[in-house]
Amino acid sequence: MKKIYTLLVLAFFTLGVQAQIPEVFTFEEGLADTTWISFANGADTLIPTLSIVPNPQAIDPNTSDSVLQFIVKDDANEWVGMYTDHVEVMVFSEESHSISMMVLKSIISPLRMKFELSLTGAEDFSVPMDNTLTDEWELMVFDVSGAIPHYFQRLTIFPDFPATREFGTTVYIDNIGTYELNTAVFEQSSGLSLKLYPNPVRDKMAVQYPEMKGITVFDMQGKMLKSFTFQMTDSKVIELSDLQAGTYIVTAETGNGNYSGTFIKK
């Protein structure tokens, strides 16, 4: 009976779950303490870690009224963070495998997004990134293509993850959700450009550009090595494990022309 129930549950998720992380974490409802749980943030647990505060820089690209403030204490562990189980089951596919988050930090330091409690027996999956801006909002886009096709129930965020902790800091976070290329989030970036990640790549690479219908890979001499055709999409994951190490050109075909970029194969 238990085996049948498990199969039914998996069938339900395979057939019925479409959304990944809806963009519900806007931090406008004041639910930081009940929705998110902090951990590894120093010895004094009486000092608040998470709170909803007015947006310290309510200008483009983030004009939200309220945001989440995460105070990282001086004696916090390197892996200080927060997690929530208040998400729909997170399912990643070739068409949707990017999670975005607005971040405002006063320092450059690593962040990490981690996906846990897999329903399909997968190991926890994490994506590290560094912010590139200080004292202004930055859109961070995490590539989760390595988690395809597994399901996860917990989202964990490490807002400041240095190799060793020397001091604390304050991080502001907002608008955690599925990253869609055809939304205003994309339009706020610096013009339309072909997105390739990870780059350098080992096996699979995500190619993003609005309304693609084909992708071609060339060597640096212009010889065509791979060609993919598909129904119109804004994002596609392609297999590159059989390519030798080196630099290559990838071209996305759209109804408005072709757009190219280079990538490095490890």
C-alpha positions as CSV (number, residue, x, y, z in Angstrom):
1,M,0.0,0.0,0.0
2,K,2.8,2.4,0.9
3,K,4.5,1.7,-2.5
4,I,1.2,2.5,-4.4
5,Y,0.8,5.7,-2.4
6,T,4.3,6.8,-3.3
7,L,3.7,6.2,-7.0
8,L,0.5,8.1,-6.9
9,V,2.2,11.1,-5.2
10,L,5.0,11.1,-7.8
11,A,2.4,10.8,-10.6
12,F,0.6,13.8,-9.1
13,F,3.7,16.0,-9.1
14,T,4.7,14.8,-12.6
15,L,1.4,15.6,-14.1
16,G,0.0,18.4,-12.0
17,V,2.7,20.7,-10.7
18,Q,3.5,23.5,-13.2
19,A,4.8,26.4,-11.1
20,Q,8.2,26.5,-9.5
21,I,8.5,29.4,-7.0
22,P,5.6,31.8,-7.6
23,E,6.8,35.4,-7.0
24,V,5.1,35.6,-3.6
25,F,8.1,36.6,-1.5
26,T,7.6,40.4,-1.9
27,F,7.9,40.9,1.9
28,E,4.9,43.3,1.9
29,E,2.8,41.3,4.4
30,G,5.2,41.4,7.3
31,L,5.6,37.6,7.5
32,A,9.4,37.3,7.9
33,D,9.3,35.8,11.4
34,T,6.7,33.2,10.6
35,T,7.6,32.3,7.0
36,W,11.4,32.3,7.2
37,I,13.6,30.8,10.0
38,S,17.1,32.0,10.5
39,F,20.0,29.8,11.7
40,A,23.7,29.9,12.7
41,N,23.5,33.6,13.5
42,G,25.7,33.9,16.6
43,A,25.2,33.1,20.3
44,D,22.7,35.7,21.3
45,T,19.4,34.5,19.9
46,L,17.5,37.3,21.5
47,I,18.8,39.9,19.1
48,P,16.4,39.9,16.1
49,T,17.8,38.6,12.7
50,L,14.9,39.1,10.3
51,S,12.5,42.0,10.0
52,I,10.4,43.8,7.4
53,V,11.6,47.3,7.0
54,P,11.0,50.2,4.5
55,N,13.0,49.9,1.3
56,P,16.2,51.9,2.0
57,Q,16.5,52.7,-1.7
58,A,13.0,52.7,-3.3
59,I,14.2,53.5,-6.8
60,D,14.8,51.5,-9.9
61,P,15.3,48.6,-10.2
62,N,13.4,48.0,-7.0
63,T,10.6,50.4,-6.0
64,S,9.0,48.1,-3.4
65,D,7.7,49.7,-0.3
66,S,9.0,47.0,2.1
67,V,11.9,44.6,2.0
68,L,13.4,41.9,4.2
69,Q,16.3,43.0,6.4
70,F,18.8,40.2,7.4
71,I,21.2,41.3,10.1
72,V,24.3,39.0,10.0
73,K,26.0,39.3,13.4
74,D,29.7,39.5,14.0
75,D,29.9,36.1,15.6
76,A,27.7,34.3,13.0
77,N,28.9,31.2,11.4
78,E,30.1,31.3,7.8
79,W,26.9,29.4,6.7
80,V,24.4,31.8,8.5
81,G,21.2,31.8,6.6
82,M,17.4,31.4,6.5
83,Y,15.0,28.8,5.1
84,T,11.4,28.4,4.4
85,D,9.1,25.5,3.8
86,H,6.3,27.8,2.7
87,V,6.8,27.2,-1.0
88,E,5.0,25.1,-3.5
89,V,6.9,22.1,-4.6
90,M,9.7,23.4,-6.6
91,V,10.0,21.8,-10.0
92,F,12.6,22.7,-12.5
93,S,12.6,22.1,-16.3
94,E,14.4,23.2,-19.4
95,E,11.8,25.9,-19.9
96,S,12.0,27.3,-16.4
97,H,15.0,26.9,-14.2
98,S,16.1,30.3,-13.0
99,I,15.3,31.9,-9.6
100,S,15.8,35.6,-9.1
101,M,16.3,37.7,-6.0
102,M,16.9,41.4,-5.4
103,V,19.8,42.0,-3.1
104,L,21.2,45.2,-1.6
105,K,24.6,44.8,0.3
106,S,27.3,47.2,1.5
107,I,30.0,44.7,0.7
108,I,31.0,42.3,-2.1
109,S,30.7,38.7,-0.7
110,P,29.4,35.3,-1.7
111,L,25.7,34.4,-1.5
112,R,24.2,30.9,-1.9
113,M,20.7,29.6,-2.7
114,K,20.1,26.0,-1.7
115,F,17.2,23.6,-2.6
116,E,16.5,20.8,0.0
117,L,14.1,18.1,0.9
118,S,13.8,16.5,-2.5
119,L,10.7,14.4,-3.2
120,T,12.6,12.4,-5.8
121,G,15.6,11.3,-3.8
122,A,18.0,13.9,-5.1
123,E,20.8,15.4,-3.0
124,D,20.5,19.0,-1.9
125,F,21.4,21.4,-4.7
126,S,23.0,24.8,-4.1
127,V,24.0,27.6,-6.4
128,P,26.8,30.1,-5.3
129,M,27.0,33.7,-6.6
130,D,28.8,36.9,-5.7
131,N,27.0,40.3,-5.8
132,T,28.8,42.8,-8.0
133,L,27.3,46.0,-6.7
134,T,27.4,47.7,-3.3
135,D,24.9,50.1,-1.7
136,E,22.4,49.6,-4.5
137,W,19.9,47.0,-5.6
138,E,21.1,44.2,-7.8
139,L,19.1,41.5,-9.6
140,M,20.7,38.1,-8.8
141,V,19.7,35.3,-11.1
142,F,20.5,31.7,-9.9
143,D,20.7,29.0,-12.5
144,V,19.0,25.9,-11.2
145,S,19.3,23.8,-14.4
146,G,21.5,21.3,-12.5
147,A,18.5,20.4,-10.4
148,I,16.4,19.3,-13.4
149,P,14.1,17.2,-13.2
150,H,13.9,16.9,-9.4
151,Y,11.4,18.3,-6.9
152,F,12.3,20.2,-3.7
153,Q,10.3,21.4,-0.7
154,R,12.6,23.7,1.1
155,L,14.4,26.9,0.0
156,T,17.4,28.1,1.9
157,I,19.3,31.4,1.4
158,F,22.8,32.2,2.7
159,P,23.0,36.0,2.3
160,D,26.6,36.4,3.3
161,F,28.8,33.3,2.9
162,P,32.6,34.2,3.2
163,A,35.3,31.6,3.6
164,T,35.8,32.8,7.1
165,R,33.7,35.3,9.2
166,E,35.6,38.4,10.1
167,F,32.6,40.8,10.7
168,G,28.9,41.0,10.4
169,T,26.8,42.9,7.9
170,T,23.3,43.8,7.0
171,V,21.7,42.4,3.8
172,Y,18.4,43.5,2.2
173,I,16.5,41.0,0.2
174,D,13.3,41.3,-1.9
175,N,11.2,39.7,-4.7
176,I,12.3,36.1,-4.7
177,G,10.7,34.2,-7.5
178,T,10.8,32.6,-10.9
179,Y,12.9,34.6,-13.4
180,E,11.0,35.1,-16.7
181,L,12.8,36.7,-19.6
182,N,9.7,38.4,-20.9
183,T,8.9,40.4,-17.8
184,A,9.8,43.9,-16.7
185,V,12.7,42.3,-14.6
186,F,14.4,41.5,-17.9
187,E,13.6,44.8,-19.4
188,Q,15.3,46.6,-16.5
189,S,18.6,44.9,-17.3
190,S,21.1,46.6,-19.6
191,G,19.5,45.8,-22.9
192,L,18.5,42.5,-24.5
193,S,21.5,40.2,-24.7
194,L,22.1,36.5,-25.1
195,K,22.4,34.9,-21.7
196,L,24.7,31.8,-21.3
197,Y,25.2,30.0,-18.1
198,P,27.1,28.4,-16.6
199,N,30.0,29.9,-18.6
200,P,32.5,28.2,-18.6
201,V,30.5,25.0,-18.9
202,R,31.1,21.3,-18.4
203,D,28.0,19.4,-19.6
204,K,24.8,21.4,-19.9
205,M,24.4,25.1,-20.7
206,A,21.3,27.3,-20.5
207,V,20.8,29.6,-23.4
208,Q,18.3,32.5,-22.9
209,Y,16.9,35.0,-25.4
210,P,13.3,36.0,-26.0
211,E,11.4,33.9,-28.5
212,M,14.1,31.6,-29.7
213,K,13.3,28.8,-32.1
214,G,16.7,27.4,-32.8
215,I,20.3,27.2,-31.4
216,T,23.5,26.5,-33.4
217,V,27.0,25.8,-32.0
218,F,30.1,26.7,-34.1
219,D,33.8,26.3,-33.5
220,M,36.0,29.5,-33.7
221,Q,36.6,28.8,-37.4
222,G,32.9,28.9,-38.2
223,K,32.3,25.1,-38.6
224,M,28.8,24.1,-37.4
225,L,29.1,21.4,-34.7
226,K,25.6,21.2,-33.2
227,S,22.1,22.4,-34.2
228,F,18.9,22.4,-32.1
229,T,15.4,23.3,-33.3
230,F,12.3,23.5,-31.0
231,Q,9.1,25.3,-30.4
232,M,9.5,29.0,-29.5
233,T,10.8,29.5,-26.0
234,D,12.8,32.0,-24.0
235,S,15.1,29.5,-22.5
236,K,16.7,26.2,-23.6
237,V,19.2,23.8,-22.0
238,I,21.6,22.2,-24.5
239,E,23.9,19.2,-24.0
240,L,27.6,20.0,-24.6
241,S,29.5,17.2,-22.8
242,D,30.9,15.7,-26.1
243,L,32.6,19.0,-27.1
244,Q,36.4,19.2,-26.5
245,A,37.7,21.9,-24.2
246,G,38.0,25.3,-25.9
247,T,36.1,28.4,-27.0
248,Y,32.9,28.2,-29.1
249,I,30.2,30.4,-30.6
250,V,26.5,29.8,-30.0
251,T,23.8,31.5,-32.1
252,A,20.2,31.8,-31.1
253,E,17.7,32.0,-34.0
254,T,14.6,34.2,-33.5
255,G,12.0,35.7,-35.6
256,N,13.8,39.1,-35.3
257,G,17.2,37.8,-36.3
258,N,20.1,35.8,-35.0
259,Y,22.1,36.6,-31.9
260,S,25.5,35.2,-31.0
261,G,27.8,34.8,-28.0
262,T,30.9,32.9,-27.0
263,F,31.4,30.3,-24.3
264,I,34.2,28.2,-22.9
265,K,33.9,24.5,-22.6
266,K,36.0,23.0,-19.8
